[in-house]
Amino acid sequence: MVRRCCGASARTWGWRACPCWSRPRPTSRSRACPAPAACCANRTRDRSCVRCWSVWCGARARAPRRARGFHRASAESILSALRERGHRGSPAPSFAPVAPRLSMDWDNLQDKLLSLGEGLGLRLKDWFGSRNERLVRGLAPLVQRTNELEPWAKGLSAEQFHAQTAQWKADIAAGKTDLEAILPDAFALTREAARRTLGLRHYDVQLVGGIVLHRGAIAEMMTGEGKTMVATLPLYLNALSGKSCFLVTVNDYLARRDASWMGPIYDYLGVSCGFIQSDMSAVERVPVYACDIVYGTNNEFGFDYLRDNMKNRVAEQVQRELTFAIVDEVDSILVDEARTPLIISGPAEDAPDKYRVADQVARRLEVGTHFEVKEKERAVSLLEAGIERAEKLVGVESFYTAGNEDWPHYIENALRAHHLYKRDTEYVVEEGEVIIVDEFTGRKMTGRRWSDGLHQAVETKEGLEIRQENQTLATITFQNYFRMYKKLAGMTGTAMTEAGEFLKIYKLDVVSVPTHRPVVRDDADDVVYRTEAEKWRSITKEVRRAHDEGQPLLIGTTSIEKSEHLSKILKEAGIPHEVLNAKNHEREASIVAKAGEKGAVTVSTNMAGRGTDIKLGGNFEFRLRQALEKAGLFEGQPDKLAEIDAIRAEVRAQCDKDEAEVKALGGLYVLGTERHEARRIDNQLRGRSGRQGDPGTSRFYLSLEDDLMRRFYKDWVKNAMLKLGMTEDVPIESRMVSNAIRRAQKKVEDYHFEIRKHLLEYDEVMDQQRKTIYGVRQDVLEGKGTRERVDEMVGGSLNRNAAIFSGDAAGFGGWFQRTFGVEAPAQTCAAATAKEPNLQPALDALNEAYARRETDLGADLMRQVERYVLLTALDSRWKDHLHAIDALKQGIGLRGYAQRDPKNEYKKEAFELFQKLFAAVEDQVASVILRLEVGPPPSQRPPPRPPASARV
């Protein structure tokens, strides 16, 4: 094998002899070294040299280059050593001339070294197969056994299906069998039920997906592989345990659609199924949660958990034990949504005038002079000059005097509202209300509000009515909520890029399930333009070309603003199209149903329409429904069956014809207008095309002015334009740009992962406290040991206050009288406050008073009083504790300036606050339990006094 040396263009060297590791590359000016180097081949300077790595030539002069022999981990260790050497400034060996101006491209070196490890990985994969392949092969016996049981399932009657389900439930309850033992039988039964009710039969790869889910892992399945059908297998199997199984989706529409669609299968099998909707009342939720299988959204399940732990009666609680859940689109819920905690809040004191003044101040401050904007962190910081200017505008002497400390918070929120939160990108305004737009799904999050005063700042900016700020009553993160399930599983089309996070945080493995048919989609290389304007012009030309040919297009954008901008351009060009974003969410189903038709052009935010397949040629069910409505018919009319069958046959024939035409044109063309911050989102957009072996194409059109490049490579972009010699409307396909984009996406992914990990580390402290409080609260709610709990709390309060009044018998006696309403003898007070305190006499006095009160009220009513007092104390003090924790979180970062670890400081102070919480609960219970006024039960109350008009 012979390579051309980078320095001597006329001379060739054997690759083992060449000391500069040269490899054949183009010598265009766009790839020239930033500084000419002394080439190792002839010790001369060559300005067309293409990065020959001369700085390492001497070190490798006598060592042959290894072709592809490093393991990835080895490559990373080498990279680490090289970085360390470079940073220490170690001198190069004396026998190797080094150009003084040459600098090492560490990112380029990292790519090369890691590629060596990938080469070895591919070689080992060829020899032994990947770990994923071995896992899937290991499931083959179960799949084979399920297939062997298919004749048995086909021979059962409908009544025998119900009888078999009842028998399995009884056997599992009695401990005679377990779920793993009956897995093939249950899967065979589910497959046959699906065939009889829906006319659909589970493929073998779908059985594999079902087994993966049942065993508590994430099944990565491509778009169109039938994840909805796969979920029925483990849901039915686990429902046989007699405990609720949850299917978690991203929105109400999918929860309702999937439960209704799969419902006939569950009915045929003899298990109940229901779905939760956001507009359901608490009363409506009770029978749904009583079902064996429940479909709903992550928000509703999480909020119902919090609401249940705020209820005052067990009968009012709706959610059952958290046993098994399958999370659909698991990456969206457990990764994208994990940064946002669930919060139930209530009204708190507000200051609308301060929001208005802060908004006026923010409009008069200048970026760079008075404050700085950190787009990456989505934060704003006032500079010293800004603080002085703001103090004058507000009209106060200083923000750091009593009563003025909160002004910087109000002003920074106003600055964030003006400079980081843009209308039609982060939010929309509808009917005088600011509605948040999910940055990942592009959907409107009706009812959700930003916390900490930000939402009010945005409302002030838009000139809307300022709604009251809320106080946290209950909160939990999705991370900790879903980790409470005894068994958790997930489904998505893109999980491998986040496999490490799933394993580390949720202890979930990721298994890639093979496709039923090979993927034949053509993923073309990115096309990069100099400016956004050039990119939009090129996209318009490409859309017109594909539209004229009849190929359907799905155009992905990163925000509502970008989708509407492109829509405006296409309108001006006279290209008919549909726009799918949060603003027309109600038309999503019809737009997606038509997106695969010949000549269709659909502009969409990247994630809109997720969970629905785009079928080539058009959606048969949607067209059939339209045709029947046009004819004045509907499915199931007994006297119109012949007409309905004729229309169905006609629509089916037309759909088959259109599908064949679209396939001949190349299938669905997915065109991305910008790279998303996460590679996973780009893969999801690509995955909309090429479902079930269909043909398809995907390509991204980018510019060096795109947000991702501007935010992370602002200065680099300017230099790249000059180095690449880019001209107007001429695209490039540059590996340098592709690598820069990949590195930028990796930076964002790592940054967001650190945020999620940081959030989890802090919330784990609260999670333990939450579990403790909710555990105590649930015991009290169920009436478990309320008397013993009261005794403990009264004893704790007595012990703590006796220590406070040590040596002061009179003071202790006054506290005792005020708290319990019981007069303690002098000798009792003296014993409690002595150097060696004796609290038994005081406890005896309290026990006597407690016994008299219980005799007066009766045991049953006394237990109700205990429960009421305990719940009231726990709830009120927990709310105060959450407020204190919020305040602690806001200021804990400043501890770093004092050379103290904020996380350790947070843990320590949160624990101290929790101790104070329990002390406050004990004191409140002690002060109320013997003094609470209790009326007679309803049956013993006198009848109500009649109104004046009825009196004689």
N, C-alpha and C positions, 0 to 999 in steps of 0.2 A: 504494500500500500504506500503510495507516494503523495505527499502534500506539498503545496507551494509555500515556500517560506515568505513570511510577510515582509521581510526587509529586502531580499534580493529577488526582484521580480523575474529575473532571467535564469535563476538557478533553482533546482529542485533538490529536496532532501528526503531521505527515508524517514518515516514518522518516528522511528525509534532513535534516529540519530539527531533529529532536529532539536536543538536545545531550547527553542522558544515556544514549544507546544503549538506551533502555527497550525491553522486550519484554513482551507480555502474559503475566502469571503470576498464579496465585491469591494472594490477599492474606490467607490464613489466618494465625492467630497462630503456627502451627507453623513458618512460613517467615519470620517477621518478622526484621528486621535486629537483630543483637545490641545495636547502639546506634543511636538515631535520627539520621538525617543531614539536613543542609540540602539539600533537593531542588533540583536545578538548574532545575526548571520554574517554581517560584513562590517559591523561597528561603524556604520554610516547613518546619517540622518535621512529619513525618507518621509516627506510631508504627506504622502498618500498612504502611509502605514495605517492599517486598520486594527488598532488596539492589540499589539502583539504580546502584551504582558511582559515587556522587557525587564521590568523590575524584578521578576523572579527567575530570569534566565540563568544567572550564575548559580543559583541554588539548585537548579535542575540540570546542570550541564552534563553530568555523568549518569543521571538517572533516567531510564526509559519511562515514557508516559504510559500510565495505565489506561486501557481503552474504556472499560465500563465496569470497573471492579469494586467500587465503594458501596457499602451499605449506607442508607440515608443517614443513620445515626452517626456513622463514621465521618460522612461528609460534613455534618453539622459540627462535629468536634474539631475537624480540620479548619473549618471556617472560623470557629471561635478562637483557635490558636492564631490564625492569621490576623484576625481583627486585633487580638491582644498585642501581637507583635507590632502591627502597624500603629496602634495607639501609643505604645511605649516608645516608638521611634527607634527601634533597633537598627543599627547600621547594617547595610547590605554587605555581603562578603566582598573582600577587596578585589577578587579576580573578576567581578562582574561590574562593568561600567553602568551607572545608573544616571539617567537624565534628571537633573535637579528639579525640573518643573513637572515631572510626571506624577500624576495622582492616581491612586487605585480606585476603580469603580467597584466598591464593595458589594452593591446590589447585584451587579453583573456577575461578579465572582461567586456570590451566593447561589445564583441561578445555576451556574455551571457545576458547582460542587454538588448541589442537591440533585441535579439531573443524573450524576453518576450513581447516586443511591437508588434513584428511580429505575435506572437501567438494570441494576442487580435485582431490584424488586420484581421487575417484569420477567427477568430470567427465572427466578425462583417460582414465580406464578406459573410460568409455562411448565415447569417441572412438576410442581406439587399441587397446583391450583391455589386460588386465593382462599383466605379464611372464610370469606362469605360463601364461596362455592362449596367448601367442605361442609359448612353449616346447612346449606340447602340440600346437599346430597344426603346428609344425615336424616332428613325428614322424609326421604323417599319411601321407607317402609310404611310409615303412617299413611301416606298418600295411597300407596298400593293397597293397604288394608281397607281404606275407605272405598276405593274402587271395587274391591271384591265384595263389599257389603251392599253395593248398589242394587243387585237383583233382590236382596232381602227387603230393602226399603221400598222398592217398586211393588212388592207383593202385599204390602200392608194397606188396609182400608183407612179411611179418614178417622174412624173411631179408634182404630188401633194406634194412630199417631198420638192422640190425646192420652190413651191408656199407657203407652210407652213412656211419655213424658211424666205422667203421674208416678209410674213405677220407679223411674230413675230418681225423682225427687225424694220419694220415700226411702229408697235404698241409701242415698247420700246422707239424708238426715239421720238414718239409723247407723251409719258408719259401715255399711256392707260393701260399698264401692266408693270410688273417688272420680273426679273429673277426668284425670289422665287416663284412667282405665276405659272409660266409655267414649273417649274422644272420637275414634273412627266411626263408631255407631252413631253418635250424635251428629257428626258432620255428614254422614250418609243420609240421615233422616232430613237434615236441613236442605241438602242438595235436592232431594226428591220433592220436598215441600215447595221449594222455589220453582222447580220444573212444572209442578201441577198448578201452582197459583199464578205465576208470572210468565211461564213459558221460557224461563231462563235456567241454565244449568251451570253450576260452578265448574270452571276449568281446574285442571290440576294445579296450576300455578296459584290460583285463588285459594285452593286448599292449603298450599304452603303458606300463603299470607295469613290465613286463619290460624294456623298452628303457631306462627311467630307471634301473633297478637295474644293468643291464649297464654303463651308462656311469658308474657310481660316484656315484650321488646317492641321496637319500632320497625314497621314494615315499610320500606321504601318501594313504592310502586308507581310506575310511570302513569301519566295522564291517560285516561281511557281504559285502564286495566280493571276497572270495576271495584274500586275500594268500598263503595256502598254495599255491594253484594258480599264482599269478603267479610265485612263486619258482622253480618248475620250469623256466621259460623261460631265465633267465640262468644258472641252475646247470648245466643241460645244455650250453648254449653254451660256457661257460667251462671246463667239464670236458673239452672237446675239445682244450684246450691241453696235456693230459696232466698237469696239476698239480691238487692237491686244492682243492676248493671247500667252504667251510664255511657251514652255515646255523646261525646262533646263536639259540637260544631262551631263554626265561626259566626253564624248569624241565624236569626229566627227563621228565615226562609228555608235554609237548608235543613234545619231541625224539623220543621213541619213537612217539607217535601220528602225527606228520607224516611221519617216515621210513617208517613202515609203510604209511601211507595213500598216499603218493606213490611208494613203491617200485615198484609194477607199471609205472608210466610209465617209470622209469629202466631197468628190466629190459627192457622192450620196445624201448627205444632202444639198448640195448647198453652202458650205463655202469653201474658198480657204485655201491651206496649202502649206508651203514651209520649207526649212531647210537651215541653215547657215553652211558653212564649212570654216575652217581656211585659205584655199588658195583662197578664193573668193576675187575679187577686190571690190572696193567701188561701182563701177557701177553695178556689179552683185548683190550686196546686196540690192540695192534699191527696185527692184520688190519683193524680198523675204520678206522684212519687210512690204511691202504693203499688204501681205496676212492677212487673218483673224487669222490664227494659224501659229506660227513660232516655229520650233524645232531648237535647237542649244546648244552650250556648255556655261557654266558659264563664261569661259574666253572670248569667242567671244562677248557675250552680254555686259559684263563689259567693255571690250576694245572699243567696238563700242560706248558705252556711253561716254567714255573719248574722243575718236576721234571726235565724233559729237561736243563736246564742244571745239574743236580746229579748226573747219572748219570756213571758211571765207564767206560762202554763205549758206543760208537756204536750197537751192536746193541740196547742197552736203551732208546734214545730212540724215542719213538713218533710225535711230531708231525713232519709234513713242512713244506716251505717255506710261509710265510704269504703266499699269493698273492692269494686272493679270498675275501671273506666277505660274507654278507648277514645283517644283524642284525635279527631280528624283534623287534617292540616296541622299536625303537631308542631311543626316548625314555626308556624304563624303564632300559635297560642303560647307555647312554652319558651320560645326564643324572642320573637318580636314583641309580644305583649308582656313578657316577663318584667320589663323595665317599669311598667305602670302598675302600682299596687291598687287593689280594690279598696275603696274607702266609702264607708257610710258616714255621712256627716249630718249635723243638725245646725239650726240657725245660731249665730253668735253675734256679739256686738259688732257693729259695722261703723265705718266712718266714710260715707260717700263723698263728703266735702274734700277729704284728703286725697281721694282718687282724682278728683277734678283739678285740684291745685297741682298735684304731681304730674298730671298730663300736660298742663300748661307749662310747667317747668321743663319737662322733657322736650317739648317742641322748641325750646329756646337754648338748649344745650347742643354743642357741636361735637361730632365724632372726632376722636383724636386729640382734641383740646380739652374737653371736659370729661369724656368717658371713652372707654374702649369696648369694642364688640368682639366677642369670641364666638365665631360661628360654629366652630367644631364642638365647643362645650355648650352652645346655645345659652350663653351667659353674657351679662353686661357688668362692667365694673366702673364705678365713679372714680375719677382721678382727683388729686388734691385740688386742682383748679376747679373741677366740676363741683366738688363739695362746697367750696367757698362761694361759687356763683349760685348754686342752688340755695344756700343759706340766705343769701341776699334776696333771691326771688321769693322764697317762702316768707321771709320777714322775721327770721329768728336769729338770735345771736350765735347759737351753735347747735349742731345736731347731736352733740354729746352731753347735753344737759338734761336733767330730768324732765320727762314729758315730750322730748323731741327725738328720742332714740329711734323711733320707727320711721322717721321721714326718709332715710336712705333706702329702706326697703320699698316704700311706696314709689319713690322716684325710679329706682332700678327696674321695678316691674313695669312702669310706664315706658321706660326706654326699651325694654324687651318687647313690649307690645308693638312699639313703632318700628323697631329695627330687625327683629327676628321672627315675628309672627305676622305673616302676610295674608291678606284676604284672598280667598279662592286657592290658597295653597295649604296653610295650616288650619284654616277655618273658613266657613261661609256664613253669611248673614241672611237669615230667612225670618220674615215676620217679626222683625225687631229683636231677634235673638241670635247670639253667637253660637254656632254649632261646630264642634271640633270635627276635623276630618282626619281619619286614621292615615298616618303617613305610609303605612305598609299596604293596606287594603284599598285605600281611596274611598272608603265608605264613611258616610256621616255617622257620628257617634252621638245620636240624639240623647239628651239627658245627662251626658257626661260634661263635667266642668273641670277646668284646670284649678288646682288648689293654690293655697298660699297667696291669694289676692291677684294672681295673674289674670284670671278670667274677668274680674272686675276692671282691671286695667285695660284689657282689650275692649270691653264694653264702653268704657269712657272714651277710648280712642275713636270708636265708631259712632260716638254720639248717641248711644243707646241708654236705656234705663239701667241703672246699676243695681244688680240683684244682690241680696244680702250674702255676705261671706259666711262660710260654714265652719263649724267646729267638728273635728273628727270624733265619731262615736265608736266606730269599729273599723279595723283595717287588717288586711292580709295580702300578701303577694301571691300571684299564681304559682310561683315556685313552691312556696310552703303549703298552699292549699292542695296542690296535686300530689305533693309528697306524702300527704296524709293517707292516700289510698293504699290499701293493702297490696293491690296489684294494679299497675298502670301500664298501658300500651298506647301505641300511636301509629298513625298512617300519614304518609305524605309522599309527594313525588320527588322531594328534594330534602334529604336528611343527612347524607354522607358528609357534606361540608361542615356540619355542626355536630358530627358524631362524638367528638371529644367533649363538648359541652353537655350533651345528653347523658353521657356516661358519668361525667364528674358530678353534675348537679342532681340528676334524677336517677342515676344508677340504671339507665336504660341503654341496652345494646341496640345497634342499628343493623338490620339485615336487608340487603337489597334483593327483592324478589324478582326472578326472571320474568321477562315479558312473554305474553302468549304468542305473539308474532314478533319477528325481528324489527327493530327500529330502522327505517330507511330514510329518515329526514336528513336533508343536506344542510348542515350548519356552516354557512359561508363565513369567510374571514371578515373582520370588522373593516369598515371604510371610514377613514379619518379625514376631516376637512379642517381648514384653518380657522374659520369663524362659524358661528351658529347660523348666520344668514346663508352662507354657502351650503351648510348642511340642510337647511330647510328647502332650499331650491332643489338640491339633488334628490331629497325625499319626494318632493312633489313630482319630479320627472319620473322617478321610479314607480310611484303610485299610479300615475297616469298610464305608464307602459303596461303594468300588470292588470290594471282595470280594463284597459282596452282589449287585452287578450282574454279577459274573463276570469282570471285567477283571483280567488277571494283573498283579501288582505286583512290581517289583524295588526294594527299599529299600536305599539306600547309606548306610553309616555310616563314620566315620573311624578306628575302632579296634575291637579285639575287645571291649573293655570296653563301648563304646557299643552294639555289636551285641547283646551279651547283656543289656544294660539294656533295650533296646527289645523283645527277645524276651520278657523277663519281663513287660513291660507288655502285650504282645499276648496272652500266655498268660492273664493276669488278665482281659483283655477277652474271652476265649474265641474268639480268632481263630486258626485253624490256620495254621501257617507252617513254613518251613524256615530254618535258619541256616547260612550259608556263610562260614566264617572259617578261620583256621589250625588251630583245634582239631579240626575235622572235615574236614581237607583230603582225606582218603581218599575221602569221599563226594561230592567236588566234581562229578565227571562226571554222576552220577545226579541231583544237585540241579539243575545247570544244564539237564540234559535235560528236566526237568519244569517249569522256571521259566516257560515260555511257555504252559503249559496253562491252560485256563479256570479262574478262581478261585484260581490259585496265588499265594501270598504268600511271597516270598523275601527274607530279611534278610541283607545281605552287607556285608563290608568293601568299601571303594570299589573295590579292584583285584582282589578274589578272583574267580576264574573268567575272568580275562582270557585271550584267545586262543581262547575257545569262543563260538559263536553261540547266542543264545537264539531258538529257532524257535517262531513262533506256533502254538498248537494242540498243541505237543509235538514231540519229536524222533522221526522215523520209525525210524531205525536202532535207537535205544534201545528203543522199543516193540516192534519186530519181534524183537529179541533176547529180550526178556522173554516174548513170546508163544511163541516157539519153545522156550524153556527150560521153560515151563509145559506144553507139549505133549510134552516129552521129545525134541525134535528139535534139530538144529543145521544151519547152512548147509553145503551141499555133499554131503549124504547122497544117494548115487545112487539108492537104492531108495525114497526119500521125496520125490522132487522134486515130485510132484503135490500132496502135502499142504503142502509148504513154499510152493509158489506160491499155493495157496488162502489160507494164513494171511497171506502177504505182501499179497495183493490186499485182504483184509479189513482189515488194519492200515492200508494206504494209504488206503483209503476213509474210515476213521474219522479219520485224521489230516487229510485234506482237509476233512472236515466240521467238525472242531474248529477248524481254521485259519480257515475262513470265519466261524465264529461269533465267534472272538476278534477278527478284523479288524472285524467289525460293531460290536463293543463298544469299538473305539478302539485296539486293539493293546496293546502292552506299555506300562505306566505306570511310568516311572522316577521315584522319589521320593527326593530327596536330603535328608538330615537335618542337614547342616552343610556349609559350604563348606570345601574342602580348601585347604591352604596354596598349592597350585599350581593355576592355572586349567586347566591341561592335564588334571589328574586329574578335575576336574569335567566337562570336555568328554568324557573317556573314559567316565564314568558315563552321561552323556546318550546317548552313542553306542551304548549297549547296546540302545536302542530305535530303531525306524525303519529297520531294515536292509533293503536291497534294495527300497526304495520302500514298505515296509510302513507302515501307520499307527502312530502312537505319541504319547506325551505325556511330558514331563519337567517337573518343578518342584522347587524347593528350598524347604524349610521351615527358617527360621533364627530365631535369637534373639539379643538383644543380650548374652547371657551365653555365647555360643559361644566356644570357645578362641581362635579367630582374632581376634575383636573384643576379648576380654579381654586378650590378650597385647599388642596393638598400640594399642588405643584405650580403655584402662581408664577414664581420667578423662572422655574424650569421651562414652562410653556413658552415664555418669550424667547429664551435661548434656543428651544427646539425649533421654533419657526424659522430662526435664522440658519441653524445648522442643517435642517432638512431642506432648505431652499424651497419652501412651499409657495405655490402660486395660486391665484384665485381660481376657485371652482375645479381645481385639480386634486383629486383625493390621493392619499398615500396608504399603503399597507405596510406599516413600519413595526418591526418587532420591538423597537425601543419604546414606541408609544403604547403598544400592547402590554409590555412589561410594566410600564409606569401605571397603567390603568389597573393591572392586576395587583401591584403593590399598594396602590391607593385603596382598593377594595379590601385588601387584607388588613390595612391599617384601620379602616373603619370597623371591620368585623372584630378585630382585636380590641378596639376602643369600646365598642358596644358590649363585648363580652366582659371586659373589665367593669363596666357599669353594672351589668347584671350580677356579676360575682360580688361586687362591692355592695350592691343592694341586698343580696342574699346574706352576706356576712353580718350586716347590720340588722337585718330582719330576723336572723337566727336568734339573736338576743331576745327580740320581742316575741319570737315564735315560742320559746320556752315559757316566757311569762304569760303569753296568750293561752297556751295549753293548760297552764296551771290554773289561771283564773276561770277559763271556760270549764275545766274539769270540776273545780269546786262548785261553780255555778250550776252545772248540770246535776250534780249530786243533790244540791239544795232544791233544785227545781223538782226532782223526783222524790223529794222528801227523805233522802237517805241521811240518817244521823244528824238531823238539824239540831237536836238538843245538845249532843256532844260537841258539834261545831260551835254553838253559842257558848258553851262552857269554856272551850279552848280560847275563844276570842275575849271573853270577859276576863278570864285568868291572865291572858297576855296583857291586856290593858291595865289590870290591877297591878301586875308585877312591874311593868314599866313605870307607872306613875308613883308607885311606892319608892322606887329608886330615885325618881325626880325629887320627891319630898323627904328624902332621907334626913332624919334628925328633926323634921318639922311635923310633929304629930298633929298640931292644930291645922296646919295647911292641908295635910292629907285628909283630915276629917271633913274640912270644908269641901274639898274636891269630891270626896266619897258621897257627901250629901247631895251636891249639885248633879253628879253624874247618875247615881242610882236612885235618888229619892229616898234613901235609907239612912237613918242616923246610926253611926257606928260609935260604940262606947269608947271612952278615952283609952282604956287599956288595950283595946283592939288596935287603935291608931298608933299607940306607942309601940306595940309589938311589930306592926307592919313597917315602921320607920326606924327601927333599931339598927345598930351596926350589923347584927346578924338577924335580918328580918324574919318574922314568922307571919305568913299571910293566911294561915289556916283559920284563925278566928274571923277574919274579914270574909273569907270564902264561905264559912259556915253561915254568917249573917246574910250573905247574898243568896245562898241556897234556901234558907228559910223564907226569905222574901219571894224567891222564885216559886217555891212550892205553894205559898199562899195565893200568888197570882194565877198559877195553873189551876188551883182548886176553884177560884172564882170564875175563870173563863171556861174551864173544861179542857181536857187533854187535846181534843181535835182542834179546837179554836186556837189553843196555844201553839200547836204545831204550825198552823197557818200564820200566826203572828211571827214565829221564828223565821219561816220561809220569806215572808214579806220583808222583815227587817234585814235579813241577810242579803236578799236580792237587791234591795234598794241601796244598801251600803256598797256592795260589790260594783253595781252599775255606775253609781255616781262617782266613786273613787277611781274606777277604771277609766272613765271619761276624762277625769282630771289628770290621770297618769298619762294618757295618750297625748294630751295637750302639752304636758311637761316633756315628754319624749320628743315631740315635734320641735319644741324650742331647743332641746339639747342637740338634735340633729343639725339644726340650722347654724349653731355656733361652734360645734365640735371641731370643725376644720381649722379654726384659729389656733387650736392647741399645737398644731404643727410648728407654728412660729416660736413656740416655747420649747422646741426640741422634744416634744412628747408625742407618742404615737396616738393619733386621733381615735383609731379603732379600739385600742386598749383603754383609753380614757372613756370612750363611749360605753364599753362593757362595764367598767367599774362604776361609772355614775348611773347607768341604767339600773344596775343591781341595787345601788343605794336608793334610787327612786322607788324601786319595787319594794324594798324593805319599808320605806315610808308609806307606800300604798297600803301594805298589810297593817301597819300600825294605825293608819287612819281608819281602815275598815274596822279594826278591833275597837278603837275608841268610839266610832259611830254606833256600832252594835251595842256596846256597853252602855252608852248614854241613852239609848232608845228602848231597849228590850223591856225594861221594867217601868218605863214611863209612858209608853205609847197608849193613847186612849183608843179603846176598842168598843164599838157599838154592838148591840145584840145581833145575832144572825137574823136574816130576813124573815124566817118563820115566826120569830118571837117579837118582831117589831109591831107597834100599833098600826092600825090601818091609816092611810093618808087622810088628812083633814080635807073635807069636801070644799069646793070653791064657794065663794061668798054667795053666788046666785043659787046654790043648792041648799044653803042653810035655811033653817026655819026661824 
